Amino acid sequence: MSVVIARNARAMRAAAQLRQTEVAARAGISRTRLSLIESGNRRLLVEDVIALCRGLGTSLGPLLDGADDTDRRTLGV
């Protein structure tokens, strides 16, 4: 799931033509933390996912695009 979220976060940020510093500032996290999340080198906490949603201006659903259907159902999205 972390890999899917990382891939989608990178793609969404790129599509919006935002820099990591911009998204990190909106999310209330450091650029380094965002970089670790986007690279898949950080085990995601609920707080990380909430911060990503805030920073990217999205809901959880788009971050989970491509995730296993069973996992999505388990999360209710």
C-alpha positions as CSV (number, residue, x, y, z in Angstrom):
1,M,0.0,0.0,0.0
2,S,2.9,2.4,0.8
3,V,4.3,1.9,-2.7
4,V,0.9,2.7,-4.3
5,I,0.5,5.9,-2.2
6,A,4.1,6.9,-2.9
7,R,3.6,6.5,-6.7
8,N,0.3,8.3,-6.7
9,A,1.6,11.2,-4.5
10,R,4.6,11.7,-6.9
11,A,2.3,11.6,-9.9
12,M,-0.3,14.0,-8.4
13,R,2.4,16.5,-7.4
14,A,4.0,16.3,-10.9
15,A,0.7,16.8,-12.6
16,A,-0.1,19.8,-10.5
17,Q,3.5,21.1,-11.2
18,L,4.2,21.5,-7.6
19,R,7.6,21.3,-5.9
20,Q,8.2,19.1,-2.9
21,T,8.8,22.2,-0.8
22,E,5.3,23.6,-1.8
23,V,3.5,20.3,-1.0
24,A,5.5,19.9,2.3
25,A,4.6,23.4,3.4
26,R,0.9,22.8,2.7
27,A,1.1,19.5,4.5
28,G,2.9,20.8,7.5
29,I,5.8,18.4,7.1
30,S,9.4,18.7,6.1
31,R,10.5,18.4,2.5
32,T,12.8,15.5,3.6
33,R,9.8,13.6,5.1
34,L,7.9,14.2,1.9
35,S,10.8,12.9,-0.1
36,L,11.0,9.8,2.0
37,I,7.3,9.2,1.6
38,E,7.4,9.7,-2.2
39,S,10.4,7.4,-2.6
40,G,8.7,4.7,-0.5
41,N,11.5,4.8,2.0
42,R,9.3,5.7,5.0
43,R,6.7,3.4,6.6
44,L,3.5,5.4,6.3
45,L,1.7,6.5,9.4
46,V,-1.9,7.7,9.4
47,E,-0.6,11.2,10.0
48,D,1.6,10.9,6.9
49,V,-1.4,10.0,4.7
50,I,-3.5,12.9,6.2
51,A,-0.6,15.3,5.6
52,L,-0.3,14.1,2.0
53,C,-4.0,14.6,1.4
54,R,-3.8,18.1,2.9
55,G,-0.6,19.0,0.9
56,L,-2.0,17.7,-2.4
57,G,-5.5,19.0,-1.9
58,T,-7.0,15.6,-2.4
59,S,-8.9,12.9,-0.5
60,L,-7.7,9.4,0.3
61,G,-9.3,7.7,-2.7
62,P,-7.0,9.1,-5.4
63,L,-3.9,8.2,-3.4
64,L,-5.1,4.6,-3.4
65,D,-5.7,4.3,-7.1
66,G,-4.3,1.0,-8.2
67,A,-4.3,-0.5,-4.7
68,D,-5.6,-4.0,-4.1
69,D,-9.5,-4.0,-4.1
70,T,-9.6,-6.0,-0.9
71,D,-7.4,-3.4,0.8
72,R,-9.6,-0.6,-0.5
73,R,-12.7,-2.3,0.8
74,T,-11.1,-2.9,4.1
75,L,-10.4,0.8,4.4
76,G,-13.9,1.7,3.1
77,V,-12.7,3.6,0.0
